[in-house]
Amino acid sequence: MITVRKKSLFLRHMEVSQWKKTVIKVDPFVSVNGIKFGTAREKVHEILGKPEDSFFKGDDDIETDVYSCFHTCYDSEYKF
């Protein structure tokens, strides 16, 4: 049992078994869940769907895509 605090909302005694689980398969230096490193952002969007949001990290000028349980980062050419 754990307690999660988010802003002023408290969820108490949530069982770990109640959490939604996501499996992510990483092939080091090759791919994540079958999406190869070097894939263009548009192609990533075709595969994963449109992100829920995007943001800039600090003073970086490259957007990071936000999905429900992960973020997708890109290089200066918007390649994954």
C-alpha positions as CSV (number, residue, x, y, z in Angstrom):
1,M,0.0,0.0,0.0
2,I,1.2,3.5,-0.9
3,T,0.1,7.1,-0.7
4,V,0.2,9.2,-3.9
5,R,0.0,13.0,-3.6
6,K,-0.7,15.1,-6.7
7,K,-1.4,18.8,-6.0
8,S,-4.1,18.7,-3.3
9,L,-5.5,15.3,-4.4
10,F,-4.6,12.3,-2.2
11,L,-5.1,8.7,-3.3
12,R,-4.6,6.6,-0.2
13,H,-3.8,2.9,0.1
14,M,-3.8,2.2,-3.6
15,E,-2.9,-1.4,-4.3
16,V,0.0,-1.8,-6.8
17,S,-2.0,-4.4,-8.6
18,Q,-4.6,-1.7,-9.5
19,W,-2.1,0.3,-11.5
20,K,-2.3,0.2,-15.2
21,K,0.9,-1.6,-16.5
22,T,2.7,-0.8,-19.7
23,V,5.4,-3.0,-21.2
24,I,8.1,-1.2,-23.0
25,K,10.6,-3.3,-25.0
26,V,14.0,-1.7,-25.4
27,D,16.6,-3.0,-27.8
28,P,19.7,-1.0,-26.8
29,F,21.0,1.3,-29.5
30,V,18.4,-0.1,-32.0
31,S,14.8,0.6,-31.1
32,V,12.1,1.1,-28.5
33,N,8.9,-1.0,-28.9
34,G,9.9,-1.6,-32.5
35,I,10.4,2.0,-33.4
36,K,14.0,2.4,-34.6
37,F,16.2,5.2,-33.6
38,G,16.6,7.7,-36.4
39,T,12.9,7.4,-37.4
40,A,11.4,10.8,-38.4
41,R,8.9,12.4,-36.0
42,E,6.1,12.2,-38.6
43,K,6.6,8.5,-38.9
44,V,6.6,8.1,-35.1
45,H,3.2,9.9,-35.1
46,E,1.9,7.5,-37.7
47,I,2.9,4.5,-35.5
48,L,1.9,5.9,-32.1
49,G,-0.8,8.3,-33.0
50,K,-0.9,12.0,-32.3
51,P,0.7,12.9,-29.0
52,E,-1.5,14.4,-26.2
53,D,0.8,17.4,-26.0
54,S,4.3,18.6,-26.6
55,F,6.7,20.9,-24.8
56,F,10.2,22.4,-24.9
57,K,12.6,21.3,-22.2
58,G,14.3,24.3,-20.6
59,D,15.7,26.6,-23.3
60,D,15.9,23.8,-25.8
61,D,14.3,24.6,-29.2
62,I,13.3,20.9,-30.0
63,E,9.8,19.8,-29.0
64,T,9.3,16.7,-26.8
65,D,6.1,14.8,-27.5
66,V,3.9,13.8,-24.5
67,Y,1.9,10.5,-24.5
68,S,-0.1,9.1,-21.6
69,C,2.7,7.1,-20.0
70,F,5.9,8.3,-21.7
71,H,7.6,11.2,-23.5
72,T,9.3,11.0,-26.9
73,C,12.4,13.0,-27.5
74,Y,14.1,13.9,-30.8
75,D,17.4,15.1,-32.0
76,S,18.0,18.4,-33.8
77,E,16.7,16.9,-37.1
78,Y,13.5,15.7,-35.3
79,K,14.6,12.1,-35.5
80,F,13.8,9.7,-32.7
